[in-house]
């Protein structure tokens, strides 16, 4: 689609993004394989966070990385909840 983002409403940008996503996944036979590298890099992020020097035993690093990952998603959930609460407040 050659329509520039400039001048599109938020709804139109959302629909354009959905179109791109559906087009991408319609052409993919193995979605899991297509996203494997990204998932591995995302997991590596938490391992680097908890053990950048790689001094911990692999099992301990994995345990801590899992807690770091859960903390990350819990933080996102908290921020989302706060944003929704603020958006629901009546405007003075």
C-alpha positions in Angstrom: 0.0 0.0 0.0 1.6 3.3 -1.0 -0.6 5.6 1.0 1.6 7.5 3.4 0.8 7.5 7.1 0.4 11.3 7.0 -3.2 12.2 7.0 -4.5 8.8 8.2 -6.7 8.6 11.2 -5.7 6.4 14.1 -8.4 3.9 13.0 -7.1 3.9 9.4 -3.5 3.3 10.7 -4.8 0.4 12.8 -6.6 -1.1 9.8 -3.5 -0.7 7.7 -1.4 -2.5 10.3 -4.0 -5.3 10.6 -3.9 -5.7 6.8 -0.2 -6.0 6.8 -0.2 -8.6 9.6 -2.9 -10.7 8.0 -1.1 -10.6 4.7 2.2 -11.6 6.3 0.7 -14.6 8.2 -1.4 -15.8 5.3 1.8 -16.4 3.4 3.6 -18.2 6.3 3.4 -22.0 6.6 5.1 -22.2 9.9 4.5 -19.3 12.2 6.5 -20.7 15.1 9.6 -21.1 12.9 9.1 -17.6 11.5 9.2 -16.1 15.0 11.7 -18.4 16.6 14.7 -16.1 16.3 12.8 -13.1 17.7 11.6 -15.2 20.7 15.1 -16.4 21.4 16.5 -12.9 21.3 13.7 -11.7 23.6 14.6 -14.5 26.1 18.2 -13.7 25.8 17.5 -10.1 26.9 16.4 -11.4 30.3 19.4 -13.7 30.7 21.7 -10.7 29.9 19.8 -8.7 32.5 20.3 -11.2 35.3 23.7 -12.6 34.4 25.6 -10.4 31.9 28.9 -12.1 32.7 27.5 -15.6 32.5 28.9 -16.6 35.9 25.7 -18.3 37.1 24.9 -22.0 36.5 22.6 -22.3 33.5 19.7 -23.5 35.7 20.0 -20.6 38.1 20.3 -18.1 35.2 17.2 -19.6 33.6 15.3 -19.3 36.9 16.3 -15.7 37.4 15.6 -14.8 33.8 12.1 -16.3 34.1 11.5 -14.0 37.1 12.9 -11.0 35.2 10.5 -11.9 32.3 7.6 -12.1 34.7 8.5 -8.8 36.3 8.7 -7.2 32.9 5.2 -8.4 31.9 3.8 -7.5 35.4 5.2 -4.0 35.1 3.5 -3.7 31.7 0.2 -4.9 33.2 0.5 -2.4 36.0 1.2 0.5 33.7 -1.7 -0.5 31.5 -4.0 -0.7 34.5 -2.9 2.8 35.6 -3.4 4.2 32.1 -6.9 2.7 31.8 -7.9 4.1 35.2 -6.7 7.5 34.2 -8.6 7.3 30.9 -11.8 6.3 32.7 -11.6 9.3 35.1 -14.0 12.1 34.2 -12.4 15.1 32.7 -13.0 18.2 34.9 
